[in-house]
Structures are given as structure tokens and as C-alpha cells.
Amino acid sequence: MDAKAEQRSLNECPLPQPEIKDPLAYVIECDDQIAVLQEQIQDLLARRTEALDYAIKNNITEDSRGKLETTAGRSIRTLNVQRFREVFPKEWEMCCDVERKDIRDRLNRVGEKINLTLVDRLIKKARLMAAPGVVTVTEGPRSYKVVRK
């Protein structure tokens, strides 16, 4: 059977779903087990950090089961603009020209997009929502939560 025929077959005659007795109680039971496991994970992470800090502090780079490998940290570059301008005046001017062009382009697009938070500060929400076609509201997918009785 090809994939399309199999899909049609499943649409016409879906596989039986297993019956779960007291599904909400089972969700609560799973949540309890997850909470216990998360506590154990947090405890293990704390102990791991403590052991790693101890090894680094005491310069232990190898033991019976492990070896400590060190990698260099991320490099962060900072430009001294005054010095850059002194050493590379033509390039500095080119950078300024590019920045001016970007600012002009942004100025030409002023009003195409307006921050909704700014609009909310200027106009009351009820008045804004009463204006037809001004604001579109879409709702995200529903989420579900099981709570104890």
C-alpha cells in the first residue's frame, strides 16, 4: 500500500485510541513525579557545580574517571572610536556615510510601523478597539492545565 492509500485508510478507519482511566488524576500523578525528578536534578546540578569548582580551585585536571579540558572564553571586541578616527580617517568617514544613509532610510519609513504599546498609551483601549478595522486581534492556541480539586 502506498502512503496516500494508507493515509486514506487511516482517515476512514483510524487506529483505536487507548482508554486512560482517570486521565486528570494521571496528569496530577505525572506532575508529582516530574516535580520529584526536577528536585533531584537540581540537587545533582548543585553537587556537580560544587565538584567542578573544587577541581578548578585545587588545580585537579585528571582523576580515575575524568579529565578536565579547558577552552578559551569568548572574545569580545570593543572599538575605540576616537582612535579609529585618527588612524583610519577615510574609513571612519565611510562608516559615518553608511550610518547617515541608514538613518535617512529609517526616516523615510517613519509611520509604516507604529509600536502598539505607544498607541495604547495615547488612546484608551476601548476607544481603539471600537474603531473598525484598526486593530486585528488573533488568539494563540489554547493551553490546558490540570489543577487539584
Secondary structure, DSSP 8 states (H G I E B T S, - for coil): --HHHHHHHHHHS-------SSHHHHHHHHHHHHHHHHHHHHHHHHHHHHHHHHHHHTT--B-SS-B-------------HHHHHHH-HHHHHHHHHHHHHHHHHHHHTTTSS--HHHHHHHS-HHHHHHSTTT---------------
